[in-house]
Amino acid sequence: MKRARRGRPNVRRVVVVVPSMFTLANLLFGIWALVLASRGEFYRASWYIVLAGVMDTLDGRVARMSKTGSRFGAELDSLVDIVSFGVAPAVLVYHLVFASQGGFTWLFSYGFVVCVALRLARYNVSDTGHDPVGAFHGLPSPAAGMTLATYYPFTQTEFFQSQLAALPWSQIIIFLTMGLSLAMVSTIRYARLPRIGVRTLRGLVGLAVVLTVLAFGIWSRDIFFFPLGIAYLTYGLGRAAVVGFLERGDEEDNGQLGERDEGAT
């Protein structure tokens, strides 16, 4: 019996370390992407950033499932995310687009990294990073980083070459980088992935969404992920615009009713 009791703390320590192992794997892929980008291997660098995103998802899920989340893990995760979803995508897009434009266009990469850092810092020190209804406040940095990262694989597809190559992508990427940066530090609500399960309708919907993303991600990854990132960015902006318009209409209606009530009195 004594031996069994002594063994339990060791098992607990192993369980606590597992999420951090995924976090460090996230960092490995982020650094690897930086090295590949510096060598001009942009395709592989792009997908290593996506792999970093997979590791980032797994470390959070493992921590929640094993109930081993800690302040240390949260801080480590944020430091790693700055590298994998801030510095790595920014350097990649610099080599792809901004380096050839010269001047101070590298500041767009710098601004992107700054916004990633601000987004993560706000998430850590306040309770406005997410809310109980399953939404983020501000675009998550992994989504922003992976959207930039998957631009290059998208340009290698036949669809891009035949339909979209004539567009001014050097200017489009500048505005996209700015849009992603501002969306991260905004308070716009972005939906989380629904929880996976088989006992409830919501869980089944979450399972279907995850399986659909996995299926397209495996068989059509080059043409799938970049438009998905754009759609996610646009969804948040469009939703915020519609909600703001409706709230403004309600305020105007309430104001008119108040004026009528005052006039009646």
N, C-alpha and C positions, 0 to 999 in steps of 0.2 A: 504493500500500500504506500509506503514512503517513497519508493521509486516512482510510482505513478504520479504522486503529487509533485515530485521534483521535475517530472517531465513536462507538466502542463505549462509552466512559464516559458519553457523553450519553444513549445508549439505556438504559444501566443506571440512570441517574438518573431517567429518565422512568418506568421500570418500578417503581422504589422508591417514587415519588411516588403511583402509581395507588391503592394501598390507602388512603393517607391522604386521597385525594380522596373515596373512599367514606365514610370516617370523618367528614369534614367535611360531606358530604351528610347523614349521620346527624344531626349537630348542627343543620344547617339545618332539618330536619323537626322535631326536638325543640323548637327555639326557635319555629318556626312554630306548633306545637301549643300552646305556652304563650300566644302572642299570640291565637290563635283561642279558647282557653278563657277568656281574660280578656274577650273580646267576647261570650261566650255561644254561640259556634258549636261546640257540643260534638261534634256528629257528625263534622265535618271534623277537629277536633282529635284525635279518637280514631284516625282512620285515618292521620293524619300520624305518630302514634307508631308505628303498625304499619309504615308506610313506613320509619321510622327503623330498625326491627328488620330490615327487608329489607336496608337499607344496611349494617347491622352484620354480617349474615351474609355479604354479598358481600365486605366488606373483609377478613374473615378468610380466606375461600376464595381470594381473589385473592392474598393474601400467601403462603399455603401453596403454591398452584400455581406462583407465580413465584419462590418461595423468597426473598422479600424481607422477611420478618418481622424486626422490630428491636425493641429495648427502647423506642426513641422511639415507635414505632407502638403498642406495647402500652400505654404510659402515656397517649398521646393518646386511644386507644380507651376507656380507663377513665374519663378525665375527661369525655369526650363522653357515655358511657353514664350517668353520674350525672345529667346533664341530661335526656337523652332517655327514660330508663327509671326515673329516680328523681323528679326535680323535676316533669317534665311530667305523668306520671300522677298524682302526688300532688296537684298543683294542680288537675288536671281533676276528680278525685274530691272534692276539697274544695269546688269550685264546685257539683258535682252533688249532694252529700249533706251534707257536714259543715257547710257555711256556714249551712244552714237550721236546724241543730240547736243552734248557738250554743255557749256555754261553751268548754270546752277540747278539743272534738272535733278541732280542727285539729292537735292533738298526734299523732293517728293518721297524718296526712299527714307530719308531721315524722319520726315513728318509721320510716315506710316509707323515706324518703330516707336516714336514718341507716343502716338495714340494707342498702340498696343500696351505700352508700359502704363499709361494713364488708365486704360480700361482695366487692366489686371489689378492695379493698385486700388482703384475704386471698388472693385469686386471684393477685395480682401478686407478692406477696412470699414465697409458699410454693409447694410442689409439691403441695398438697392441693386445688387447684382442680379437677383432673381426674385420672383414672387411666388406665393403658394399656388397660383393657378397655372404654373408651368411655363413661365416665360422669362426670358432674359431682358434686362434693361440695357440696351445697347447691343450692337452686333458682336457676338462672341469672337474673340481673336483667332481661334482655330478656323472658324468659317472664313474670316477675312483672309488669313494667310493662305489657306488652301485654294481660295478663289484666285488669288494672284498666281499661285504656284501652278495651277492647272491651265493657265493661259497658253503656255508653250505647247503642251501636248495637243490642245485643241487646234492650234495653228497647223499641226501636222496631218490633220484629217483631210480626207478628200472633199468633204462638205465645205470646210473652210476654204480650201484652195479654189474650189469652183464657184462658191457663192459669196464669200465674205472677204476674200483677200484684197479686193480693191478698196475697201474702206480705210480711212486714215487711222490705222490702229495705234500709231505712235502718239496721236493726240487722245484717242479713246482711252488708252491705258493710263495716261496722266489723270484724266477725269475719273476713271475707275479707281485709281489709287487714292485720290482725294475723297471720293465718295465712301469707300471702305473705311478710310481713316476717320472721317466725320461720323459715320454710322456707329463706329465703336465707342466713341466718347459721348454719343447722344443718349437720351433716355427713351429712345424708341423701343417698343417691346417686340422681341423676336421669340417665336414659339420654340420650345424645346421639342426634341423627339419624344413622341408618346411612349409611355412605359410599355414594356413587352410583357405579355401574359396570355393565358388561355382560358381564364375563368371569367373574364369580363369582356364586354364589347370593346371598351377602350384598349384593353390589353391586346385583343386580337387585331384591332386597327394598327396599333403600334408594331406588332409583329409583321403585319402585311407591309407596312411602310419600310421597315428595316430590311425585310427580305427583298423588296423591290429595289431599294438602293443597292444592296449587295449584288443582286443579279445584274443590273445595268452597270454597276461599278466593275464587275469582273469581265463581262463580255463586251462592253462598249465604253470602257473607261475614258478613252481619249476624247470622245465626243460628248460625254455625259456630265462630267464633274464641273467643268467651267460654266456651262449654261445653268446647271443646278445652283451654283454659287451666285450667279447673277440673279436668278429667280428668287433666291432666299433674300438677297439684299433688296430687291425691288418689292418683294412682299412686305417687308417691314416698313419701307418708305411709303408704299401705297396705302397700307393699313393705317399708318399714322396720319396721312393726309385725309383719308375718309373719316376717321374718328374725330380729327380736329374740326373738319367741316361740319359734322353732325353736332358736336358739342357747341360750336359757335352758333349754329342755327337754334339750338335749345336755349342758349343764353339770350339770343335776340328775341325769341318768343317770350321768354320769361320777363325780359325787360319791357316788352310791349304790353304784356298783361299787367305788369306793375304800374305802368303809366296809365292804363285804362282804369285800374282800381283807384289810383290817386285822383284821376279826373272825375270819377263817379262820386268820390267823397267830397 
